[in-house]
Amino acid sequence: MIVTIDGPAGSGKSTAARGLSQRLGFEFLDTGAMYRCVALAVLNQGIDPADSKSVGDVSQQIRITFADAHVILNGEDVTQAIRTAEVSETASKVAQYPVVREALVDLQRQAAEGVNIVSEGRDQGTVVFPDALCKFFLIADPEERARRRFDEMQGQDQEITREEILQQIHQRDQRDESRTVAPLKPADDAVEINTSQLSIEEVLDQLEQTVRKRQAASAD
């Protein structure tokens, strides 16, 4: 069974997907981390994110694996390194290129073969797994999303204000929603949940209840 959770940055989809996978006993696929890995590799190699060909080459050459909630890029643990504001901004830019999306979509589909999985991202229900049995689209107010990202970055020695994060969120939303390839939008059959005023446990309760109902219905 495949469960997809899509939504904009800061909507809580990664936390929700990880928690839901634990409740269900499913595998968890953090596709956002995969795009961040491409971005980090691009930055580390001094490649201009606007150079689509070079970025595309990087996306086809790197090795990305997951181990016990850690993200491994070319054999190196980059779990923390991919969470900086610079990587976030670059990830949004490189994700616009069709060659990058094609490379990572192939990896995502391979990861889901023959397993029960919860996959989070921006196009999981619309492009990667259009036949998924259960699809969700999480949203939240931009100000709340900026607060969450600001809190997440505390203690990481990153000098950035909440206002700057909010501006980045607006810019990223615009890029994600207007790109020609796999734009950010809910699947027609996705369940939309506004997480602005919900605790993570409340979000997980809604997600799990819906999945359990779909599982029972599919078994009849």
Residue frames as a rotation matrix with the C-alpha (Angstrom) as fourth column:
MET 1
0.575 0.818 0.000 0.00
0.818 -0.575 0.000 0.00
0.000 0.000 -1.000 0.00
ILE 2
-0.575 -0.736 0.356 1.23
0.740 -0.654 -0.156 3.48
0.348 0.174 0.921 -0.87
VAL 3
0.563 0.650 -0.511 0.25
0.790 -0.604 0.103 6.56
-0.242 -0.462 -0.853 1.14
THR 4
-0.287 -0.664 0.691 1.28
0.780 -0.580 -0.233 9.98
0.556 0.472 0.684 -0.19
ILE 5
0.497 0.356 -0.792 1.54
0.744 -0.644 0.177 13.22
-0.447 -0.677 -0.585 1.77
ASP 6
-0.231 -0.517 0.824 2.15
0.847 -0.524 -0.090 16.38
0.479 0.677 0.559 -0.23
GLY 7
0.787 0.522 -0.330 2.19
0.613 -0.721 0.324 20.04
-0.069 -0.457 -0.887 0.70
PRO 8
0.636 -0.541 0.551 4.26
-0.071 -0.752 -0.656 23.23
0.769 0.378 -0.516 0.77
ALA 9
-0.391 -0.883 -0.259 7.35
0.334 0.126 -0.934 23.83
0.858 -0.451 0.246 2.89
GLY 10
-0.934 -0.094 0.345 6.59
-0.269 -0.454 -0.850 24.05
0.237 -0.886 0.399 6.59
SER 11
-0.034 0.998 -0.045 3.15
-0.759 0.003 0.651 22.45
0.650 0.056 0.758 6.38
GLY 12
-0.016 -0.054 0.998 4.33
-0.908 0.419 0.008 19.61
-0.419 -0.906 -0.056 8.61
LYS 13
0.719 0.430 -0.546 4.29
-0.659 0.671 -0.339 16.89
0.220 0.604 0.766 5.97
SER 14
-0.129 -0.841 -0.526 7.71
-0.412 0.528 -0.743 15.41
0.902 0.121 -0.415 6.79
THR 15
-0.787 -0.116 0.606 6.96
-0.617 0.139 -0.775 15.12
0.006 -0.983 -0.181 10.50
ALA 16
0.175 0.954 0.245 3.50
-0.867 0.267 -0.420 13.75
-0.466 -0.139 0.874 9.74
ALA 17
0.557 0.010 -0.830 4.78
-0.633 0.652 -0.417 11.24
0.538 0.758 0.370 7.19
ARG 18
-0.528 -0.822 -0.214 7.46
-0.411 0.468 -0.782 9.97
0.743 -0.325 -0.585 9.53
GLY 19
-0.684 0.317 0.657 5.01
-0.664 0.103 -0.741 9.64
-0.303 -0.943 0.140 12.41
LEU 20
0.413 0.896 -0.166 2.34
-0.875 0.339 -0.345 7.98
-0.253 0.287 0.924 10.28
SER 21
0.188 -0.416 -0.890 4.81
-0.557 0.701 -0.445 5.44
0.809 0.579 -0.099 8.91
GLN 22
-0.840 -0.515 0.170 5.71
-0.403 0.382 -0.832 4.50
0.363 -0.767 -0.529 12.49
ARG 23
-0.317 0.810 0.493 2.08
-0.777 0.076 -0.625 4.11
-0.544 -0.581 0.605 13.51
LEU 24
0.643 0.638 -0.424 1.32
-0.759 0.456 -0.464 1.95
-0.103 0.620 0.778 10.48
GLY 25
0.287 -0.638 0.715 4.57
-0.020 0.742 0.670 0.00
-0.958 -0.207 0.200 10.44
PHE 26
0.923 0.062 0.380 5.27
0.378 0.054 -0.924 1.25
-0.078 0.997 0.026 6.90
GLU 27
-0.202 -0.966 0.162 8.50
0.972 -0.178 0.151 2.40
-0.116 0.188 0.975 5.28
PHE 28
0.634 0.336 -0.697 9.05
0.322 -0.934 -0.157 6.17
-0.704 -0.125 -0.700 5.12
LEU 29
-0.026 -0.615 0.788 10.31
0.999 -0.039 0.003 7.95
0.029 0.787 0.616 1.99
ASP 30
0.346 0.026 -0.938 11.53
0.349 -0.931 0.103 11.53
-0.871 -0.363 -0.331 2.49
THR 31
0.374 -0.175 0.911 11.59
0.927 0.052 -0.371 12.78
0.017 0.983 0.182 -1.09
GLY 32
0.981 -0.030 0.191 12.26
-0.031 -1.000 0.001 16.34
0.191 -0.006 -0.982 0.00
ALA 33
0.527 -0.838 0.144 15.57
-0.222 0.028 0.975 15.16
-0.821 -0.545 -0.171 1.41
MET 34
0.215 -0.431 0.876 16.45
0.810 0.580 0.086 13.76
-0.545 0.691 0.474 -2.00
TYR 35
0.670 0.065 0.739 16.07
0.564 -0.693 -0.450 17.17
0.483 0.718 -0.501 -3.67
ARG 36
0.914 -0.381 0.140 18.04
-0.379 -0.680 0.628 18.70
-0.144 -0.627 -0.766 -0.82
CYS 37
0.378 -0.801 0.465 20.82
0.325 0.585 0.743 16.20
-0.867 -0.130 0.482 -1.51
VAL 38
0.327 -0.213 0.920 21.01
0.935 -0.067 -0.348 17.34
0.136 0.975 0.178 -5.11
ALA 39
0.876 0.067 0.477 21.11
0.059 -0.998 0.032 20.94
0.478 0.000 -0.878 -3.91
LEU 40
0.777 -0.616 0.129 23.88
-0.253 -0.117 0.960 20.22
-0.576 -0.779 -0.247 -1.40
ALA 41
0.234 -0.696 0.679 25.96
0.730 0.587 0.350 18.40
-0.642 0.414 0.646 -4.01
VAL 42
0.528 0.037 0.848 25.51
0.720 -0.549 -0.425 21.32
0.450 0.835 -0.317 -6.40
LEU 43
0.939 -0.149 0.311 26.62
-0.272 -0.873 0.404 23.81
0.212 -0.464 -0.860 -3.74
ASN 44
0.625 -0.729 0.279 29.57
-0.011 0.349 0.937 21.68
-0.780 -0.589 0.210 -2.63
GLN 45
0.099 -0.579 0.809 30.80
0.893 0.410 0.184 21.39
-0.438 0.705 0.558 -6.22
GLY 46
-0.479 -0.307 -0.822 30.47
0.137 -0.951 0.275 25.13
-0.867 0.019 0.498 -6.81
ILE 47
-0.712 0.299 0.636 27.92
0.696 0.181 0.695 24.66
0.093 0.937 -0.336 -9.59
ASP 48
-0.882 0.468 -0.050 25.60
-0.467 -0.883 -0.036 27.50
-0.061 -0.008 0.998 -10.50
PRO 49
-0.514 0.752 0.413 22.02
0.218 0.580 -0.785 26.33
-0.829 -0.314 -0.462 -9.68
ALA 50
0.331 0.631 -0.701 20.94
-0.526 -0.493 -0.693 28.13
-0.783 0.598 0.169 -12.88
ASP 51
-0.474 -0.564 -0.676 23.11
-0.880 0.301 0.367 25.75
-0.003 0.769 -0.639 -14.96
SER 52
0.472 0.838 0.276 20.44
-0.832 0.526 -0.174 23.15
-0.291 -0.147 0.945 -15.67
LYS 53
0.600 -0.278 -0.750 22.73
-0.376 0.730 -0.571 20.79
0.706 0.625 0.333 -17.57
SER 54
-0.498 -0.867 -0.004 25.36
-0.355 0.208 -0.912 20.60
0.791 -0.453 -0.411 -14.83
VAL 55
-0.394 0.458 0.797 22.69
-0.893 0.013 -0.450 20.26
-0.216 -0.889 0.403 -12.16
GLY 56
0.676 0.685 -0.272 21.08
-0.736 0.647 -0.200 17.47
0.039 0.335 0.941 -14.15
ASP 57
0.149 -0.723 -0.675 24.40
-0.292 0.620 -0.728 15.67
0.945 0.305 -0.118 -14.41
VAL 58
-0.721 -0.414 0.555 24.81
-0.613 0.009 -0.790 15.87
0.323 -0.910 -0.260 -10.63
SER 59
0.051 0.857 0.513 21.34
-0.953 0.196 -0.232 14.42
-0.299 -0.477 0.827 -10.04
GLN 60
0.808 0.259 -0.529 22.21
-0.485 0.803 -0.348 11.38
0.335 0.537 0.774 -12.15
GLN 61
0.031 -0.927 -0.375 25.60
-0.194 0.362 -0.912 10.78
0.981 0.101 -0.168 -10.55
ILE 62
-0.475 -0.259 0.841 24.98
-0.825 -0.203 -0.528 11.04
0.308 -0.944 -0.117 -6.80
ARG 63
-0.443 0.313 -0.840 23.99
0.304 0.934 0.187 8.16
0.843 -0.173 -0.509 -4.51
ILE 64
-0.398 0.422 0.814 21.26
-0.811 -0.576 -0.098 8.76
0.428 -0.700 0.572 -1.95
THR 65
-0.323 0.320 -0.891 20.30
0.338 0.918 0.208 6.27
0.884 -0.234 -0.405 0.74
PHE 66
0.202 0.452 0.869 18.41
-0.751 -0.498 0.434 6.36
0.629 -0.740 0.239 4.03
ALA 67
-0.229 -0.314 -0.921 19.43
0.341 0.861 -0.378 4.56
0.912 -0.401 -0.090 7.22
ASP 68
-0.127 0.224 -0.966 17.68
0.986 0.131 -0.099 4.84
0.104 -0.966 -0.238 10.61
ALA 69
0.764 0.577 -0.290 16.32
0.592 -0.805 -0.041 8.35
-0.257 -0.140 -0.956 9.95
HIS 70
0.010 -0.816 -0.578 19.69
0.003 -0.578 0.816 9.47
-1.000 -0.010 -0.003 8.57
VAL 71
0.964 0.247 -0.102 20.22
-0.071 -0.129 -0.989 10.75
-0.257 0.961 -0.106 5.02
ILE 72
0.123 -0.958 0.260 23.36
0.271 0.285 0.919 9.46
-0.955 -0.043 0.295 3.32
LEU 73
0.933 0.090 -0.347 24.81
-0.277 -0.436 -0.856 11.25
-0.228 0.895 -0.383 0.28
ASN 74
0.527 -0.756 -0.387 27.66
-0.346 0.225 -0.911 9.48
0.776 0.615 -0.143 -1.49
GLY 75
0.124 -0.459 -0.880 28.46
0.590 0.747 -0.307 7.60
0.798 -0.481 0.364 1.71
GLU 76
-0.885 -0.458 0.086 28.38
0.234 -0.597 -0.767 10.69
0.403 -0.659 0.635 3.96
ASP 77
-0.136 0.837 -0.530 25.76
0.987 0.069 -0.144 11.46
-0.084 -0.543 -0.835 6.61
VAL 78
-0.873 -0.142 0.467 24.21
0.275 -0.934 0.230 14.79
0.403 0.329 0.854 5.54
THR 79
-0.107 0.920 -0.376 21.11
0.951 0.206 0.232 14.69
0.291 -0.333 -0.897 7.76
GLN 80
0.259 0.140 -0.956 21.91
0.642 -0.764 0.062 18.08
-0.721 -0.630 -0.287 9.29
ALA 81
-0.688 -0.682 -0.249 23.79
0.269 -0.558 0.785 19.60
-0.674 0.473 0.567 6.36
ILE 82
-0.745 0.428 0.511 20.75
0.562 -0.009 0.827 19.48
0.359 0.904 -0.234 4.07
ARG 83
0.182 0.897 -0.403 18.58
0.980 -0.133 0.148 21.47
0.079 -0.422 -0.903 6.51
THR 84
-0.597 -0.438 -0.672 20.18
0.515 -0.852 0.097 24.89
-0.615 -0.288 0.734 6.07
ALA 85
0.344 0.741 -0.577 18.34
0.031 -0.623 -0.782 27.84
-0.938 0.252 -0.237 4.56
GLU 86
-0.235 -0.527 -0.816 20.79
-0.813 -0.353 0.462 27.93
-0.532 0.773 -0.346 1.63
VAL 87
-0.973 -0.105 0.204 20.15
-0.007 0.903 0.430 24.30
-0.229 0.417 -0.880 0.77
SER 88
-0.197 0.978 0.072 16.38
0.547 0.171 -0.819 24.82
-0.814 -0.122 -0.569 1.07
GLU 89
0.325 0.284 -0.902 16.48
-0.423 -0.810 -0.407 27.71
-0.846 0.514 -0.143 -1.39
THR 90
-0.540 -0.630 -0.558 18.73
-0.793 0.158 0.588 25.83
-0.283 0.760 -0.585 -3.82
ALA 91
-0.808 0.289 0.513 16.58
0.265 0.957 -0.121 22.70
-0.526 0.038 -0.850 -3.60
SER 92
0.218 0.953 -0.208 13.56
0.236 -0.259 -0.937 24.70
-0.947 0.156 -0.281 -4.73
LYS 93
0.206 -0.221 -0.953 15.51
-0.795 -0.606 -0.031 25.97
-0.571 0.765 -0.300 -7.73
VAL 94
-0.774 -0.590 -0.231 16.99
-0.611 0.600 0.516 22.66
-0.166 0.541 -0.825 -8.89
ALA 95
-0.555 0.631 0.541 13.64
0.262 0.751 -0.606 20.89
-0.789 -0.195 -0.582 -8.44
GLN 96
0.283 0.683 -0.673 12.29
-0.463 -0.517 -0.720 22.91
-0.840 0.516 0.170 -11.38
TYR 97
-0.367 -0.540 -0.758 14.46
-0.914 0.059 0.400 21.03
-0.171 0.840 -0.515 -13.89
PRO 98
0.648 0.702 -0.294 12.76
-0.752 0.650 -0.106 18.09
0.117 0.290 0.950 -15.66
VAL 99
0.145 -0.661 -0.737 15.99
-0.272 0.689 -0.672 16.06
0.951 0.298 -0.080 -15.76
VAL 100
-0.793 -0.409 0.450 16.33
-0.509 0.041 -0.860 16.30
0.333 -0.911 -0.241 -11.97
ARG 101
-0.073 0.867 0.493 12.72
-0.926 0.125 -0.356 15.35
-0.371 -0.482 0.794 -11.34
GLU 102
0.610 0.281 -0.741 12.91
-0.637 0.731 -0.246 12.43
0.472 0.622 0.625 -13.76
ALA 103
-0.326 -0.839 -0.436 16.02
-0.276 0.526 -0.804 11.05
0.904 -0.141 -0.403 -12.06
LEU 104
-0.874 -0.037 0.485 14.54
-0.486 0.026 -0.874 11.28
0.020 -0.999 -0.040 -8.57
VAL 105
0.180 0.983 0.037 11.06
-0.972 0.184 -0.149 10.07
-0.153 -0.010 0.988 -9.56
ASP 106
0.303 -0.155 -0.940 12.66
-0.432 0.857 -0.281 6.89
0.849 0.491 0.193 -10.88
LEU 107
-0.745 -0.652 -0.140 14.45
-0.129 0.348 -0.929 6.39
0.654 -0.674 -0.344 -7.55
GLN 108
-0.584 0.602 0.545 11.24
-0.784 -0.242 -0.572 7.06
-0.212 -0.761 0.613 -5.61
ARG 109
0.458 0.789 -0.410 9.25
-0.867 0.498 -0.010 4.51
0.196 0.360 0.912 -7.59
GLN 110
-0.053 -0.572 -0.818 12.01
-0.192 0.810 -0.554 1.93
0.980 0.128 -0.153 -7.16
ALA 111
-0.874 -0.335 0.352 11.98
-0.367 -0.021 -0.930 2.52
0.319 -0.942 -0.104 -3.39
ALA 112
-0.268 0.880 0.393 8.23
-0.898 -0.080 -0.433 1.79
-0.349 -0.469 0.811 -3.24
GLU 113
-0.069 0.236 -0.969 8.30
-0.720 0.661 0.213 -1.47
0.691 0.712 0.124 -5.17
GLY 114
-0.029 0.131 -0.991 6.84
0.171 0.977 0.124 -4.32
0.985 -0.166 -0.051 -3.17
VAL 115
-0.768 -0.251 -0.589 6.61
0.607 0.008 -0.795 -2.50
0.204 -0.968 0.146 0.18
ASN 116
0.520 0.847 -0.107 4.07
0.818 -0.459 0.346 -0.58
0.244 -0.268 -0.932 2.23
ILE 117
-0.548 -0.837 -0.007 5.27
0.831 -0.543 -0.125 3.01
0.101 -0.075 0.992 2.25
VAL 118
0.673 0.587 -0.450 4.41
0.603 -0.788 -0.126 6.55
-0.428 -0.187 -0.884 3.28
SER 119
-0.297 -0.783 0.546 5.96
0.955 -0.260 0.146 8.98
0.027 0.565 0.825 0.80
GLU 120
0.509 0.466 -0.724 6.05
0.544 -0.826 -0.149 12.73
-0.667 -0.318 -0.674 1.31
GLY 121
-0.612 -0.735 0.292 6.86
0.719 -0.363 0.593 15.52
-0.330 0.573 0.750 -1.10
ARG 122
-0.516 0.414 -0.750 5.20
-0.343 -0.902 -0.262 17.93
-0.785 0.122 0.608 -3.48
ASP 123
-0.158 0.434 -0.887 4.14
-0.984 0.008 0.179 15.70
0.085 0.901 0.425 -6.37
GLN 124
-0.892 -0.279 0.354 3.76
-0.349 0.925 -0.151 12.26
-0.286 -0.259 -0.923 -4.83
GLY 125
-0.272 0.885 0.378 0.00
0.225 0.441 -0.869 12.00
-0.935 -0.151 -0.319 -5.28
THR 126
0.553 0.521 -0.650 -0.12
-0.413 -0.506 -0.757 13.78
-0.724 0.687 -0.065 -8.63
VAL 127
0.421 -0.502 -0.755 2.93
-0.883 -0.037 -0.468 12.50
0.207 0.864 -0.458 -10.52
VAL 128
-0.569 -0.821 0.047 4.98
-0.808 0.548 -0.216 9.86
0.151 -0.161 -0.975 -8.73
PHE 129
-0.956 0.289 0.048 2.20
0.262 0.917 -0.299 7.64
-0.130 -0.273 -0.953 -7.35
PRO 130
-0.690 0.722 -0.053 -1.05
-0.682 -0.624 0.381 8.73
0.242 0.299 0.923 -9.05
ASP 131
0.042 0.718 -0.695 -2.66
-0.253 0.680 0.688 5.36
0.967 0.147 0.210 -8.20
ALA 132
-0.911 -0.413 0.013 -1.83
-0.093 0.176 -0.980 5.51
0.402 -0.894 -0.199 -4.47
LEU 133
-0.300 0.838 -0.455 -4.65
0.756 0.500 0.422 4.16
0.581 -0.217 -0.784 -2.33
CYS 134
0.605 0.479 -0.637 -4.54
0.784 -0.499 0.369 7.09
-0.141 -0.722 -0.677 0.09
LYS 135
-0.284 -0.673 0.683 -3.42
0.737 -0.609 -0.294 10.65
0.613 0.420 0.669 -0.66
PHE 136
0.476 0.375 -0.796 -3.14
0.806 -0.548 0.224 13.68
-0.352 -0.748 -0.563 1.63
PHE 137
-0.073 -0.490 0.869 -2.32
0.586 -0.726 -0.360 17.34
0.807 0.483 0.340 1.04
LEU 138
0.185 0.056 -0.981 -1.27
0.957 -0.237 0.167 19.32
-0.223 -0.970 -0.098 4.09
ILE 139
0.076 -0.140 0.987 -1.48
0.416 -0.896 -0.159 23.10
0.906 0.422 -0.010 4.24
ALA 140
0.137 -0.003 -0.991 -0.80
0.957 -0.257 0.133 25.75
-0.255 -0.967 -0.032 6.90
ASP 141
0.973 0.216 -0.074 -0.81
0.201 -0.964 -0.172 29.53
-0.109 0.152 -0.982 7.14
PRO 142
0.468 -0.849 0.245 2.47
0.297 -0.111 -0.948 31.04
0.832 0.517 0.200 5.81
GLU 143
0.207 -0.383 0.900 3.15
-0.758 -0.645 -0.100 32.79
0.619 -0.661 -0.423 9.13
GLU 144
0.736 0.103 0.669 2.80
-0.564 0.641 0.521 29.51
-0.375 -0.761 0.530 11.02
ARG 145
0.890 -0.444 0.108 5.03
0.429 0.731 -0.531 27.74
0.157 0.519 0.841 8.52
ALA 146
0.282 -0.802 0.526 7.68
-0.120 -0.574 -0.810 30.45
0.952 0.165 -0.258 8.96
ARG 147
0.398 -0.087 0.913 7.48
-0.907 -0.188 0.378 30.07
0.139 -0.978 -0.154 12.75
ARG 148
0.932 -0.008 0.361 8.01
-0.082 0.968 0.236 26.33
-0.352 -0.250 0.902 12.48
ARG 149
0.662 -0.728 0.179 11.00
0.498 0.248 -0.831 26.69
0.561 0.639 0.527 10.21
PHE 150
0.245 -0.554 0.796 12.49
-0.523 -0.767 -0.373 29.40
0.816 -0.325 -0.477 12.45
ASP 151
0.596 0.035 0.802 12.14
-0.773 0.298 0.561 27.16
-0.219 -0.954 0.205 15.51
GLU 152
0.963 -0.210 0.170 13.63
0.247 0.940 -0.236 24.24
-0.110 0.270 0.957 13.57
MET 153
0.480 -0.813 0.329 16.70
0.343 -0.172 -0.924 26.28
0.808 0.556 0.196 12.69
GLN 154
0.644 -0.246 0.724 17.38
-0.696 -0.581 0.422 27.45
0.317 -0.776 -0.545 16.24
GLY 155
0.576 -0.513 0.637 20.54
-0.353 0.546 0.759 25.91
-0.737 -0.662 0.134 17.61
GLN 156
0.653 -0.338 0.678 21.98
0.700 0.612 -0.369 25.37
-0.290 0.715 0.636 14.13
ASP 157
-0.178 -0.766 -0.617 24.05
0.422 -0.626 0.655 28.58
-0.889 -0.144 0.435 14.21
GLN 158
-0.392 0.133 0.910 22.13
0.898 -0.159 0.410 30.01
0.199 0.978 -0.057 11.27
GLU 159
-0.701 0.093 -0.707 21.66
0.232 -0.908 -0.349 33.75
-0.674 -0.409 0.615 11.24
ILE 160
-0.789 0.545 0.282 18.23
0.239 -0.149 0.959 34.24
0.565 0.825 -0.012 9.72
THR 161
-0.830 0.536 0.156 15.13
-0.460 -0.500 -0.734 36.04
-0.315 -0.681 0.661 10.91
ARG 162
-0.375 0.790 0.486 11.56
0.460 0.613 -0.642 34.81
-0.805 -0.017 -0.593 10.87
GLU 163
0.444 0.536 -0.718 10.71
-0.297 -0.668 -0.682 37.59
-0.845 0.516 -0.138 8.41
GLU 164
-0.337 -0.648 -0.683 13.40
-0.903 0.016 0.430 36.36
-0.268 0.762 -0.590 6.02
ILE 165
-0.898 0.065 0.435 12.08
0.085 0.996 0.027 32.82
-0.432 0.061 -0.900 6.29
LEU 166
0.075 0.997 -0.018 8.54
0.291 -0.039 -0.956 34.05
-0.954 0.066 -0.293 5.56
GLN 167
0.281 -0.045 -0.959 9.81
-0.766 -0.612 -0.195 35.84
-0.578 0.789 -0.207 2.45
GLN 168
-0.757 -0.621 -0.202 11.59
-0.629 0.610 0.482 32.67
-0.176 0.492 -0.852 1.32
ILE 169
-0.599 0.617 0.511 8.41
0.327 0.771 -0.547 30.66
-0.731 -0.160 -0.663 1.87
HIS 170
0.426 0.771 -0.473 6.39
-0.136 -0.462 -0.876 33.02
-0.895 0.437 -0.092 -0.32
GLN 171
-0.007 -0.522 -0.853 9.06
-0.957 -0.244 0.157 32.86
-0.290 0.818 -0.498 -3.03
ARG 172
-0.907 -0.360 0.219 9.27
-0.311 0.922 0.230 29.08
-0.285 0.141 -0.948 -2.86
ASP 173
-0.170 0.928 0.330 5.50
0.270 0.366 -0.890 28.70
-0.948 -0.062 -0.313 -3.01
GLN 174
0.471 0.348 -0.810 5.44
-0.566 -0.585 -0.581 30.83
-0.676 0.732 -0.079 -6.13
ARG 175
-0.418 -0.712 -0.564 8.17
-0.905 0.274 0.325 28.75
-0.076 0.647 -0.759 -7.79
ASP 176
-0.883 0.038 0.467 6.64
-0.056 0.981 -0.185 25.42
-0.465 -0.189 -0.865 -6.75
GLU 177
-0.020 0.992 0.124 3.13
0.239 0.125 -0.963 26.33
-0.971 0.011 -0.239 -7.85
SER 178
0.603 0.291 -0.743 4.08
-0.500 -0.587 -0.636 27.91
-0.622 0.755 -0.208 -11.18
ARG 179
-0.528 -0.849 -0.029 6.72
-0.556 0.320 0.767 25.50
-0.642 0.422 -0.641 -12.50
THR 180
-0.013 0.525 -0.851 5.77
-0.988 0.127 0.093 23.72
0.157 0.842 0.517 -15.71
VAL 181
-0.274 -0.159 -0.948 6.86
-0.191 0.976 -0.109 20.27
0.943 0.152 -0.298 -14.51
ALA 182
-0.134 0.284 -0.949 4.96
0.763 0.641 0.085 18.71
0.633 -0.713 -0.302 -11.58
PRO 183
-0.425 0.008 0.905 3.66
-0.308 -0.942 -0.136 21.95
0.852 -0.336 0.402 -10.05
LEU 184
-0.988 0.064 -0.141 2.67
0.154 0.295 -0.943 21.92
-0.018 -0.953 -0.301 -6.39
LYS 185
-0.349 0.935 0.063 -1.05
-0.863 -0.347 0.366 21.16
0.365 0.073 0.928 -6.16
PRO 186
-0.352 0.265 0.898 -3.30
-0.576 0.695 -0.431 18.63
-0.738 -0.669 -0.091 -4.45
ALA 187
-0.991 0.131 0.016 -4.34
0.104 0.698 0.708 15.53
0.081 0.704 -0.706 -6.34
ASP 188
-0.427 0.900 0.089 -8.03
-0.534 -0.331 0.778 15.55
0.730 0.284 0.622 -7.27
ASP 189
0.482 0.642 -0.597 -8.67
0.036 0.666 0.745 12.73
0.875 -0.381 0.298 -4.80
ALA 190
-0.580 -0.770 -0.267 -6.40
0.366 0.046 -0.929 13.98
0.728 -0.637 0.255 -2.00
VAL 191
0.551 0.645 -0.529 -7.69
0.771 -0.150 0.619 14.65
0.320 -0.749 -0.580 1.52
GLU 192
-0.121 -0.584 0.803 -6.70
0.175 -0.809 -0.562 18.20
0.977 0.072 0.200 2.44
ILE 193
0.519 0.207 -0.829 -5.81
0.832 0.097 0.546 19.00
0.194 -0.973 -0.122 6.07
ASN 194
0.383 -0.364 0.849 -4.98
-0.169 -0.931 -0.323 22.45
0.908 -0.019 -0.418 7.47
THR 195
0.209 -0.416 -0.885 -2.39
0.791 0.604 -0.096 21.88
0.574 -0.680 0.455 10.20
SER 196
-0.175 -0.366 0.914 -2.10
-0.031 -0.926 -0.376 25.51
0.984 -0.094 0.151 11.36
GLN 197
-0.015 0.289 0.957 -3.94
-0.914 -0.393 0.104 25.00
0.406 -0.873 0.270 14.65
LEU 198
0.888 0.370 -0.274 -3.37
-0.277 0.905 0.322 21.26
0.367 -0.210 0.906 15.08
SER 199
0.240 -0.810 0.535 -0.82
-0.754 0.191 0.628 19.43
-0.611 -0.554 -0.565 17.19
ILE 200
-0.536 -0.504 -0.677 1.21
-0.821 0.498 0.279 16.72
0.196 0.705 -0.681 15.47
GLU 201
-0.914 0.233 0.333 -0.76
0.057 0.885 -0.462 14.08
-0.402 -0.403 -0.822 17.38
GLU 202
0.038 0.979 -0.201 -4.04
-0.167 -0.192 -0.967 15.54
-0.985 0.071 0.156 16.13
VAL 203
0.095 -0.092 -0.991 -2.73
-0.981 -0.177 -0.078 15.50
-0.168 0.980 -0.107 12.57
LEU 204
-0.835 -0.502 -0.223 -1.53
-0.530 0.844 0.082 11.91
0.147 0.187 -0.971 12.93
ASP 205
-0.585 0.699 0.412 -4.87
0.032 0.528 -0.849 10.81
-0.811 -0.483 -0.331 14.37
GLN 206
0.361 0.743 -0.564 -6.67
-0.558 -0.313 -0.769 12.17
-0.748 0.592 0.302 11.29
LEU 207
-0.133 -0.504 -0.853 -4.20
-0.981 0.188 0.042 10.60
0.139 0.843 -0.520 8.89
GLU 208
-0.943 -0.290 0.164 -4.22
-0.319 0.927 -0.197 7.21
-0.095 -0.238 -0.967 10.58
GLN 209
-0.269 0.924 0.273 -8.01
-0.113 0.251 -0.961 7.09
-0.956 -0.290 0.037 10.84
THR 210
0.417 0.419 -0.807 -8.35
-0.797 -0.259 -0.546 7.77
-0.438 0.870 0.226 7.12
VAL 211
-0.414 -0.665 -0.622 -5.73
-0.865 0.500 0.041 5.19
0.284 0.555 -0.782 6.14
ARG 212
-0.873 0.103 0.476 -7.28
-0.182 0.838 -0.514 2.51
-0.452 -0.535 -0.713 8.36
LYS 213
0.140 0.990 -0.035 -10.68
-0.304 0.010 -0.953 3.11
-0.942 0.144 0.302 6.76
ARG 214
0.320 -0.085 -0.944 -9.18
-0.947 -0.060 -0.316 2.85
-0.030 0.995 -0.100 3.26
GLN 215
-0.752 -0.653 -0.090 -7.38
-0.650 0.757 -0.065 -0.34
0.111 0.010 -0.994 4.22
ALA 216
-0.589 0.602 0.539 -10.56
-0.069 0.627 -0.776 -1.91
-0.805 -0.494 -0.328 5.56
ALA 217
0.405 0.795 -0.452 -12.56
-0.524 -0.204 -0.827 -0.86
-0.750 0.572 0.333 2.50
SER 218
0.032 -0.481 -0.876 -9.95
-0.986 0.128 -0.106 -2.26
0.163 0.867 -0.470 0.09
ALA 219
-0.883 -0.410 0.229 -9.95
-0.457 0.864 -0.212 -5.57
-0.111 -0.292 -0.950 1.96
ASP 220
-0.141 0.927 0.348 -13.71
-0.384 0.273 -0.882 -6.07
-0.913 -0.258 0.317 1.58
